[in-house]
Amino acid sequence: MNFPMKYLIPLQAALMVSAHAAGPGNTNDFRGKRVLIIGIDGLLPSALKAAGTTHLRQLMDEGTTTFTGHSGGTPGTPTEQPTLSGPAWTTMMTATYADVHGVRGNTSSPYGTPGGYQVERAPHFAKRLKEIKPTASVGSIASWGWIEDYLVAAQPSAFDLHSKGEGKNYAEKDLDVSRKSVDCLLGGNPDVLFVHFDQVDGAGHASGFKVDNPTYLEAVRVVDTHVGALLAALKKRPRYALEDWLIIATTDHGGTSGGAHGGQSPEERTIFIILSGGGYPKGQVVESKPGLHVIPGITFRHLGMPVEPRWEWHSEPSDGTR
Ligand SMILES: [Zn+2]
């Protein structure tokens, strides 16, 4: 065969780049940088401190934490939105608020219609990442079905892996999410993996979002064991030593002692954000007041990816978790 070598070599190089883009260690598109986002629905910052966790405590010890972030946007401005799961997770995944993403409740309205998710204007950050790096690998595994069936379903091609927790109740769904996430971390090579747990919110609705509710705190400790399983799986990755994981743990809103959320009270609005690994200072608690929208920007910053103004990602001075 007389196919000139000068054509063959660039072709091989291109194939290698493609094959390695979602590889282990530092062979991915981001020189080993990766992000694990752990979302724990409805977890009050005060309950995170009081529950006596092991693994979330470890993330705090190894990272920088704020207990004074906020859900619900900025009251009295176009970003104000209910402290409900639908708008909140949409903000966390799109870096926009309801004035842009359109989600003001746990809606099932058709995409692009009034009241529905404006997916064209405010896609999931996974879609933006793939616009820059088509070979990036992003996963979403969520206990609350709405995330999978409405938010992710609007743009499934942005994900290499996406699923929801199966089971008869919150605890079973969370366990299923934990197992699927461990499988992904051990058997796959995600650049970004979003994992969502729901039973803390379930306990809050059933018996009150309050720090002196033992049922609520017990749910936090159960989810903490799932966080432990994820962290153990990360460390078992064969080329973990070459990888630079940023682990983000956060929540979408708080709740009231009566078992509700959606309003703009401090107990409903206030959230925590833990940034562990990725060069963030260890054992630091900062009093910054970031909104939920900062999560995609923090993710892109760790990956070394630019954020383009045309995306309309929200930014405000309170983006100060660094
Ligand atoms: Zn929620």
Residues whose N, C-alpha, C, O or C-beta is under 5 A from the ligand:
A	BS01	ZN	D41 G42 L84 S85 D201 D252
